[in-house]
Amino acid sequence: MRPLSELVRPNILALKPYSSARDEFSGTGANVFLDANENPYNSPFNRYPDPLQRDLKMSLSRVKGVKAENIFLGNGSDEPIDLAYRCFTRPGVDNVVAIDPTYGMYKVCADINDVEYRRVTLDENFQTTAEKLLAQCDKNTKLIWICSPNNPTGNDINRGEIVKTIQGFGGLVIVDEAYSDFSQERPLRFDVDKYPNLIVLNTMSKAWGCAAIRLGMAFAQKDIVDIFNKVKYPYNVNMLTQKQASEALKEPYEVDKWVKIILLERDRMIDAFGFLPCCKKIYLTNANFFLAKFDNAQAVYDYLKAKGIIVRNRTRVTLCEDCLRITIGSKSENNELLSALRQY
Ligand SMILES: *Cc1c(COP(=O)(O)O)cnc(C)c1O
């Protein structure tokens, strides 16, 4: 890996961050707070939240098995995705490499930041190799995006190839593990100590059932976390989100239960899809959704929509022609989808 100081945008390296009242005094023992121009009334909403979310990070550290200093928290995963561009890529100069197809936000944030986005098309098994990814890199490639399990394909990307990519690349490799709770693969977040150029993304939006509160996280070595913290909005994770996430983290067994039911339902759905005359192929999945190929995905999509059932039409995505992406819902939602497709 190249030194981090060479990878960071020069203006970010030189940046002196905003210092909030809560940064300058975060100790204990004080009981009169006249430093932040807050209103003394309307407790508890009158006080600014902890800008570094220390309590929440302690709970997350226990549940996720990652040290608190290796955790960055953002307004959904969207925030660390955008921050990776803003911290590490120079607009109009640098580029990033990503597997294709994959999650759409990596490209949107590249466009917003005026950064070239280089795609490496997956093979027919939706896999790639370190060799293919590294072949697209040059001296201005700062980031490689790998989503595993991948969205919209659903499969784990070969772990050996991910590790080879991390070890062979001078820039940063960002592995998005939004769906790792549904996979049997050992999460890569446990290895952030081992790889100084690895950033792993997680979210509360999927297995944790908290999409509404907007909490995403990035796990990385402390020097990278410090750069993200320097650039983020001072109070990027509001108090309601911090509180609700702390509550959710008290019940990790609840999440395990949901994941088990969702995986059983997924297997049941995949078996049932195998008997649908309109379904041509079901792709292997390690997530809470699966990709299915039809003769005419658009027609099936429209038919389901007319019945009030919405799935994701991926027919215009690379390698996903005539494919619909189907999220595993509750038993009754899944049954509604099945009975509609049986009548198609
Ligand atoms: C759903 C999803 C996310 C979650 O994004 P949030 O902003 O945290 O809700 C992140 N990455 C991928 C690949 C996803 O599919």
The ligand as a Tripos MOL2 file, in Angstrom:
@<TRIPOS>MOLECULE
LIG
   15    15     1     0     0
SMALL
NO_CHARGES

@<TRIPOS>ATOM
      1 C1        -28.9320   -1.6390    1.0040 C.3       1 LIG1
      2 C2        -27.4690   -1.4860    0.7740 C.ar      1 LIG1
      3 C3        -26.7320   -0.6130    1.5690 C.ar      1 LIG1
      4 C4        -27.3870    0.1640    2.6720 C.3       1 LIG1
      5 O1        -27.3060    1.5110    2.5160 O.3       1 LIG1
      6 P1        -27.8000    2.4520    3.7210 P.3       1 LIG1
      7 O2        -27.4580    3.8060    3.2190 O.co2     1 LIG1
      8 O3        -26.9680    2.0550    4.9150 O.co2     1 LIG1
      9 O4        -29.2380    2.1890    3.9500 O.co2     1 LIG1
     10 C5        -25.3780   -0.5180    1.3670 C.ar      1 LIG1
     11 N1        -24.7670   -1.2590    0.4160 N.ar      1 LIG1
     12 C6        -25.4540   -2.1080   -0.3560 C.ar      1 LIG1
     13 C7        -24.7370   -2.9360   -1.3390 C.3       1 LIG1
     14 C8        -26.8200   -2.2420   -0.2040 C.ar      1 LIG1
     15 O5        -27.5020   -3.0860   -0.9950 O.3       1 LIG1
@<TRIPOS>BOND
     1     1     2 1
     2     2     3 ar
     3     2    14 ar
     4     3     4 1
     5     3    10 ar
     6     4     5 1
     7     5     6 1
     8     6     7 2
     9     6     8 1
    10     6     9 1
    11    10    11 ar
    12    11    12 ar
    13    12    13 1
    14    12    14 ar
    15    14    15 1
@<TRIPOS>SUBSTRUCTURE
     1 LIG1         1 GROUP 0 **** ****
